[in-house]
Amino acid sequence: MHLKLILEYKGTDFHGFQKQPGKRTVQGEIEKALYKIFGKEIKTTGAGRTDAGVHAKMQVVSFEAEKIKISLYRLQKALNYHLPSDIRVKITRKALPGFHPRFSAKEKTYRYYVCRREVLSPFLKDYVYHFPYKLDQRLMKSSLYHFGGRRDFRAFQASGSSQKTTTCNMKDINIRKTREGFYIEITADRFLYKMARKIAGTIIETGRKKISLSDMEHIFAGKIKPGATAPAQGLFLWKISY
């Protein structure tokens, strides 16, 4: 039986999503919980590999299991019982034939949260990038134009990636205000390694006037470096559409 889980997690205390020997990861904790339920090792596949410290409001995981004797609702309850409190399975259901969490996805949405208040609340510190300094919001919004559409995002890919194709279709990118500051929302058909954080860092650097609007095309051409990779704690894998 091919099953899929829709889950969310706080990434603060994880070394990312992907299972790694000797390190606490989201995938590793899920497979531990599945072992306790089924009594054998079960390999899982995720929709994306979030980095250490990055959160997910929606992550999709699939796995193969023999016919189970309990309902999918009770399986969800059992998983949440065995999982640590910083991971929660929201939905458990059968997957359609041929479903793959990563390759079946049509688009993904990330949100990057920035707190603009002078004093950062201790209740927010794990979920936002604290940046109380002056920013030109007009320049930041104007910079969004350069990211739209199908483009080569090689310049926004961190070293260490195994991706051979660096072209992505950026379907939407916006900046929206919050009570504490703002968030950058990015939707694309695919993302390169640390691409969302590098885009967020570049937009913030534009607001600081460290990067000009005329620099943007030179960044895409590889003539100028993009902004620094924004810290992990502000990033959320927000939605995956199939």
C-alpha positions in Angstrom: 0.0 0.0 0.0 1.4 3.4 -1.0 0.7 6.0 1.6 1.4 9.7 2.0 1.7 11.9 5.0 1.1 15.7 5.2 3.0 17.1 8.1 4.5 20.2 9.6 7.5 20.8 11.8 9.6 23.3 13.7 13.1 23.0 12.2 15.1 24.7 15.0 16.5 21.5 16.6 16.9 19.5 13.4 19.8 19.0 11.1 17.4 19.5 8.2 14.9 17.1 6.7 17.0 14.5 5.1 18.2 11.5 7.1 21.8 11.7 8.2 23.8 9.2 10.3 24.2 10.3 13.9 22.1 13.5 13.4 18.6 14.4 14.4 16.6 14.9 11.3 12.9 15.1 10.4 13.0 12.1 8.1 15.0 10.1 10.6 12.3 10.7 13.3 9.5 9.8 11.0 11.2 6.5 10.1 11.8 5.8 13.8 8.1 6.2 14.5 7.2 4.0 11.5 9.5 1.3 12.8 7.7 1.4 16.2 4.3 1.0 14.5 5.2 -1.6 11.8 8.1 -3.4 13.5 10.4 -3.1 10.6 12.4 -0.4 8.7 10.4 1.6 6.2 12.1 4.0 3.9 10.3 7.3 3.2 10.5 9.9 0.4 10.0 13.6 1.0 8.9 16.5 -1.3 11.9 18.6 -0.5 15.1 18.8 1.6 14.8 21.7 4.0 18.0 22.8 5.7 18.9 22.9 9.3 16.7 25.4 11.1 14.2 25.8 8.3 10.5 25.1 9.2 7.6 23.5 7.2 3.9 24.3 7.4 3.4 21.7 4.7 5.8 18.8 3.9 4.7 15.7 2.1 6.2 12.2 2.7 5.3 8.9 1.1 6.2 5.3 1.9 5.2 1.7 1.0 3.6 -0.4 3.7 1.9 -3.8 3.8 -1.8 -3.8 4.3 -2.4 -2.2 7.7 -4.9 -3.4 10.3 -5.8 0.0 11.6 -7.6 3.0 9.9 -5.5 5.8 8.4 -6.9 8.1 11.1 -5.6 5.8 13.9 -2.3 5.5 12.0 -2.0 9.3 12.1 -2.7 9.2 15.9 -0.1 6.5 16.4 2.5 8.4 14.4 1.9 11.6 16.5 2.2 9.6 19.7 5.6 8.3 18.7 6.9 11.5 17.1 8.6 14.3 19.0 6.5 17.4 19.7 8.2 19.5 17.0 6.8 17.3 14.2 3.1 16.7 13.7 1.3 14.6 11.0 -1.8 16.5 9.9 -3.2 14.1 7.3 -2.6 10.4 6.5 -4.1 9.1 3.3 -3.6 6.6 0.4 -1.5 7.9 -2.5 -2.5 7.5 -6.1 -0.5 5.1 -8.3 2.7 6.7 -9.5 2.6 9.5 -6.9 6.0 10.9 -5.9 6.2 13.7 -3.3 8.9 15.6 -5.2 8.4 14.8 -8.9 4.6 15.0 -8.8 4.6 18.5 -7.3 3.6 21.3 -9.7 4.8 24.1 -7.5 6.1 25.0 -4.1 5.7 28.1 -2.0 8.2 29.4 0.5 7.8 32.3 2.9 10.6 34.2 4.5 9.7 36.2 7.6 11.5 39.3 8.8 10.9 41.1 12.1 11.4 44.9 11.9 10.8 45.7 15.6 13.6 47.2 17.6 13.3 44.5 20.3 12.8 41.0 19.2 10.3 39.0 21.3 11.8 35.7 22.6 8.7 34.0 21.4 9.6 34.9 17.8 13.4 34.4 17.7 13.2 30.9 16.2 10.8 31.9 13.4 12.0 35.2 12.0 15.1 37.1 10.8 15.5 40.0 13.1 16.3 43.1 11.0 15.4 46.4 12.8 17.6 48.6 10.5 16.5 51.0 7.8 15.1 49.5 4.6 13.7 51.1 1.4 10.5 49.1 0.8 10.0 50.8 -2.6 13.3 49.5 -3.9 12.6 46.0 -2.5 9.3 45.8 -4.3 10.8 47.1 -7.5 13.4 44.4 -7.4 10.8 41.6 -7.5 10.2 42.3 -11.2 13.6 40.7 -12.1 12.7 37.4 -10.5 9.5 36.6 -12.4 9.1 34.0 -15.1 11.3 31.2 -16.4 14.9 32.1 -15.7 18.3 30.6 -15.0 18.7 30.9 -11.2 22.3 29.6 -11.2 23.5 32.7 -9.4 21.1 32.0 -6.5 22.2 28.4 -6.0 24.6 27.7 -3.1 27.7 25.6 -3.6 27.4 21.9 -2.9 24.3 21.4 -5.0 24.0 18.4 -7.3 21.3 20.0 -9.6 22.3 19.9 -13.2 19.4 22.1 -14.5 19.3 25.6 -12.9 16.3 27.0 -14.8 13.2 27.6 -12.7 9.8 29.0 -13.5 9.1 31.7 -10.8 5.3 31.9 -10.8 4.9 34.5 -8.2 6.9 36.6 -5.7 5.5 39.2 -3.3 6.3 41.1 -0.2 3.5 41.3 2.4 3.3 43.3 5.6 2.8 41.7 9.0 2.4 43.2 12.5 6.0 42.5 13.2 7.5 43.4 9.8 7.0 41.6 6.5 7.4 38.3 4.7 8.6 37.5 1.2 6.5 34.8 -0.5 8.0 32.9 -3.4 6.2 30.3 -5.6 8.1 28.4 -8.3 7.9 25.0 -10.0 11.2 24.1 -8.4 13.9 25.5 -6.1 17.7 25.2 -6.1 19.8 24.6 -3.0 19.3 27.6 -0.7 17.7 29.5 -3.6 14.8 30.9 -1.5 17.2 32.2 1.2 19.6 33.8 -1.3 16.7 35.5 -3.0 15.5 36.8 0.3 19.0 38.0 1.2 19.3 39.8 -2.1 16.0 41.6 -1.8 16.9 42.7 1.7 20.3 44.0 0.4 18.4 45.9 -2.2 16.4 47.6 0.5 19.6 48.5 2.3 20.9 50.0 -1.0 23.8 47.6 -1.0 22.5 46.3 -4.3 21.0 48.6 -6.9 18.1 47.7 -9.3 20.6 48.0 -12.2 22.7 45.3 -10.5 20.0 42.7 -10.7 20.6 41.6 -14.3 24.3 41.5 -13.7 23.7 39.1 -10.8 21.7 36.8 -13.0 24.5 37.0 -15.6 27.0 36.0 -13.0 29.0 39.3 -13.1 28.0 40.4 -9.6 27.4 38.2 -6.5 23.9 38.1 -5.0 23.1 39.2 -1.5 24.2 37.0 1.5 22.1 33.9 2.2 19.5 34.9 4.7 19.5 33.0 8.0 17.6 29.7 8.1 15.1 30.5 11.0 13.1 32.9 8.9 12.2 30.4 6.2 9.1 28.2 6.0 8.2 25.6 3.3 4.7 26.9 3.2 2.7 25.0 0.6 3.1 22.3 -2.1 0.6 22.0 -4.9 0.0 18.8 -6.9 
